[in-house]
Amino acid sequence: MRAGQLLLARWPGRYDPYVRAAHFAIPSAESCLIIVNKGEHKARPYEVGDVLDVLAPVGKGFRLEASTRRLLLAGDEWSLAPLLALANEATQKQVAVTLLIQQSSSVGRFYEALLPLDVEFQVAPQLDISAELLDWCDQVCVAGPRSAYVRLKERIGQSAVVHTAGFAQAVVVPTMPCGVGACLGCAVETTRGLRLACVEGPVFDLMELVV
């Protein structure tokens, strides 16, 4: 699996809920750590030793340009999994990575143990990317609330720097009933029309999203 791709999971033989839950994963050489989205499976959380029925990989991941040398990642505490996976991919390619995290004071910093040592990260109460950070980076990838996407689109639009397509990439994860593009249930509105998150996402060009 590449950073930004999904896995759709449920317990074998169970159809409650009928729709599989969409999760991100951080793959490694020997294992795969599943990061569960906020609010998923409230009735019965996953436990160590559970066997899951998994459909993966689903969708297209982040696209790291060959010319990228400075990568900015930004997300809230519940949306970090695809960004953590991308941080690992980028550092292996000698890309400088800065991670901006919106975090409440009540949640521990679980992500510190999952980040490469050479990734700089900043914690803030709001996911607000400054013009200075945008000027610094060659690409920015975000995962979080739609309100943060709106602010970032406005800031990029106000920038004096002309950014090419794919400069800003954002994660959108609607409910995915089938995961293969057959049911049309995960359509996302973009400036190029409706796009299916399970086959054309869940990573989209931020400037094409209708938010």
N, C-alpha and C positions, 0 to 999 in steps of 0.2 A: 504493500500500500504506500502511496505517496502522500505527503502532507496535504491535507485538505480533502482527501477522499473519505468516504463514509463507510461504516459497516452497519447493517440493519440486523437487529438481533431480537430473539424471543426465546423462551424456554421451550424445548422440544415437546411436542404433543399438547401444548397449551395454546389456546386461541383467545385468551382474555389478558390483555387487549388483543384484538384481531390484528391490528396494524403493527408491524414491527417497529421497535424503537430505534431511532437514528442516533448513532454514537460516533465519536471520533476515537482514533486509537493512535498510540505512539509505538510503532514497531521497533524492535531491536533484533539483534542476531539470534537470540534464544527465546524471546517471549514477545508478547504483545500486550501492552497495558491499555485497557479500555477506560476512557474517561466518560462517565455518564453525565448527560446533560441535566441541568437543573429541572426538577419536576418530573423526570421520567421514572416510571415504575414506583410511584409513591406507596402503593399497597404492599409491595414486597421487593426490597432492593436486592441487587445481585450480591452473592456471598462468595467467598473463596471456595473453590471446588465445584461451583455451579457449571453445568454443561449447557452451552447455548447453541441454538440453531442460528447460524450467521450467514448472511448474504453479503459478500464483499469481494473486491472493492467496488464501491458504488460512486459514480460520478467522476468528475475531473478535479484534480487538485490544483494547488498553486502553480503558477508558471514563473520560475525564476529565470530572468533574462541572463544571457551569457555575459552581458556588459555590466551587470549589477555587482558593485563592490561594497555598497553600503545599504543595508536593508533595515527598514523600520517596521516593527511589528507592534500592533496595539490591540488590546482586547480587555474585556472585563474578566473577573475571576471565574465565571461560569463558562467562558468560551475560549479558554487558553489552549486546549488540547491540539487543535490544528496548528496553532502558532508555535507551540513547543516542538512539534514534529518538524515544522519548517525551520526553526532555529537550528535543529540538529543537522538538517540537510544543508543549510546555508554555510554553517561553520566548517563542514567537511569540504566545502568548495572555497575556503579561505575568504568568505564574505564577512565583513564586519556587521554585527547584529546588535541593534538596540531594541529592547522590549519595553513598551509602556503599558502598565497594568492599572486598570481601575479596580480598586479593592476596598471593601468595607473593613472595619477594624475587627469584625467578629470572626473572620475566616483566617486560618493559618496559612502560611506561605508554603504550601505543599509543592509548588512548582520549582522551588529553588533546587531540590534534589534532582529534578528532571532536566535542568538547563545545562548546556555546556559551560564550562568555567569561564570562557572568554566572551560570553554574552553579557552585555551591560543591561540591567533592567532598572526601571524607575516605577515607583508606586505612587499613585495619585488618587484623590477621591473622585475625580471626574476624568472621563476619557476625552481629553481635549488636546489635540495635536497642534503644537505651535508652528508658526510659519518658519521658525529657525530649524526645527526638526525636518520639515518638509523640504527645505532648501538643502539640508545635509544629505538626505537619502537619495538613492537611485530608484528605489521602489518602496512602496508602503503596502502592507497587507494587514487587514483588520478583521476582527471577529468580535461582535458585540451587539449592543442595542441599535435599533434603527436611528435613534436620535444622534448617536455618534457618527453614523454614516452621513446624515444630513449636514452636520457641522463640518465634517471633513470635505465633502463635496464643495461646500461654500468656500472653504479656505483654499482648496486647490484652484477653484475658479477665480479667486482674487489674486492668486500668485502671479508674479511677473515672469516666472519661469514657465516655458511651454513644455507640458508633459505629454509624452506619447501614449497611445493606447496600451493598457496593461500596466501603467505606472502604479495605479491604485487598484488593489484587488480586495474584494470583500466576500465574506461567507454568509450565505442565506440558507437556512435549513427549515423549510416548511415540512408538514407531515408528508410522508412518502408511502402511500399505500402499497405500491408494487415494486418500486426500485429499479424498473427496467424501461420506463418511458411508455408503458402501455395504457395506464389509467388516466393520465393527464392531471392527476390530483396534486402535483407539486409545482404547478405553473408559477413562474415568477415574472412580474411585469418589468420589462426593460424598454429602452428607447427603440429597440429593434423588434418589439413585439413580445409575446409571451415565450418564455424559455423554461424548459423542464429542469428542475434542480437535480434530479437523479441521473440525468445523462449529460446535461450541458452545464451543470453546476456541481456541487453547491458553491463553488468559487466563481464569482462574476467580476467583470470590470466594473468598478464602483461608479464610474462616470456614466455607465449605461443603465444603472439601476434606477427605477422610479421609486424614490423613497419619500 
